[in-house]
Amino acid sequence: MTEHRRIPQTRDDWQALAASLVEQGLQTRAYLDDAFVDAADGATLTTTNPATGERLAEVASCDAADAEAAVAAARRAFDGGEWSRRSPAGRKAVLLKLAELMEAHQHELALLDTLDMGKPVTSSLGDMAGAIGCLRHHAESIDKLYGEVAPTGDDALGLVLREPLGVVASIVPWNFPLMMTAWKIAPALAAGNSVILKPSEKSPLSALRLAGLAREAGLPRGVFQVLPGFGHTVGKALALSMDVDCLAFTGSTGVGKQLMQYAGQSNLKKVFLECGGKSPNLVFADCKDLDKVAEHAAGAIFHNQGEVCIAGSRLLVENSIREAFVDKVLAAAERMQPGDPLDPESFMGAMVDQAQHERVLDYIRRGVEEGATLRVGGEATAVEGKGLFIPPTVFDGVTDAMAIGREEIFGPVLSVFGFDSEEEAVRLANDSDYGLAAGLWSQDIDRIMRVTRRLRSGQVFVNNWADMDQTVPFGGVKQSGNGRDKSHHSLEEYSDLKSVWMTLAP
């Protein structure tokens, strides 16, 4: 596909680029063993633009036969050693080249994600920056991680080596298609593994384009493959494969549990999960700038249409400021209305598909039925008469017995709780099956340290929401999963330790 030199700035620019991409033809075939091919049985799935309802393409829908072929190719590549035994500096050079190609095509890649799943194009551009940065981070890290020499006497030498796992199957979600892909494949490839990527059936286009760039960057045959298709077909086949060594997944907790069962039913492959969340955002009365905090609290749930695993969907506010603070959140929400995803001014886009649209609306109806107070939003809307849009929706007076206060909705629905004491705030925050993220807003350093330590969460954001970079790990506890993306810790997950003990002659 031709590289687009003109940098799009306006809605018209993005629409023109979209038309050009479609006219040239989108990549719709699976990438298997260094070739773009149809699914073995010829099956396809339809991908649709949720902002307009228009069909984008018919994409190959892979199944067990395709998974078997891809796993065999990945194993041949790994055992052949062209990548797995290449020097860290050699792997680094190829991955940096891939990052350069992604940067050169970032507008095209961002647009594919926006067309495929409905997020605003400015958000997609931010995802591209994150994906490119992730690839560069792990490429630069791999030749700077050393093994270990164990403490021994003069008669022995103990070494601890890190070796790649083998064949890694990465199953990624639809809400941040290419960024989540980078989080999975960058450390796995950097460590020397062969990777099979299964993108969501709701957003496969950017992954297929990435495959072409990976081939151009010089990744050897079979080292990186992309199998679009459904979770219950090709995803299940990869999870049950006796020759897949590791399964890395981001998605719902329910599917994560299924994948762990498949690993147990097959070869006890390693399974790294990043699953759902119902993240609490705690606001104490001692905050200095409540307007700023309210803006962040609204953005924490309405960014990406609320289709975010770490969305701050539970807002816990000290009762002495609750009424005034909720009014400020409502004012912020008014500035975050959905719009055309191709308009750079739009804060929110469309829900990914009809099923998710209906799911979110059903939770809103349940919230009303359960007695929560609907303060704003709550009804489907359209942009220029089209699309699957839901405006920012805020419920007050939520209790932990209500479904909207306990279950992951994955949409722009905020549940507001009140509390009177620090103890109550911590209890409410921890009263959840999930533990992916938590926010804490306070000027009291003693309180910050106390509460941060007591929150049962994989990550805590203090006086910010999700201000992170590649240097810190991302992941949760409890039913939010057990894996970690980003940082050196993710590189560690994609390698095995080998102990070597040498007896030395006297």
Buried (B, 14 or more C-beta within 10 A) or exposed (E): BEEBEEEBEEBEBBBBBBEBBBEEEBBBBBBBBBEBBBBBEEBBBEBBBBBBEEEBBEBBBBBBEBBBBBBBBBBEBBEBEBBBEBEBEBBBBBBBBBBBBBBBBBBBBBBBBBBBBBBBBBBBBBBBEBBBBBBBBBBBBBBEBEEEEEEEEEEEBEEEEBBBBBBBBBBBBBBBBBBBBBBBBBBBBBBBBBBBBBBBBBBBBBBBBBBBBBBEBEBBBBBBBBBBBBBEBBBBBBBBBEBBBBBBBBBBBEBBEBBBEBBEEBEEBBBBBBBBBBBBBBBBBEBEEBEBBBBBBBBBBBBBBBBBBBBBBBBBBBEEBBEEBBEBBBBBBEEBBBBBBBBBEBBBBBBBBEEBBEBBBEBBEBBEEBEBEBBBBBEBEEBEEBBBBBBBBBBBBBBEEBBBBBBBBBBBBBBBBBBEEBEBBBEBBBBBBBBBBBBBBBEEEEBBEEBBEBBBBBBBBBBEBBEBEBEEBBBBBBBBBBBBBBBBBBBBBBBBEEEEEEEEEE
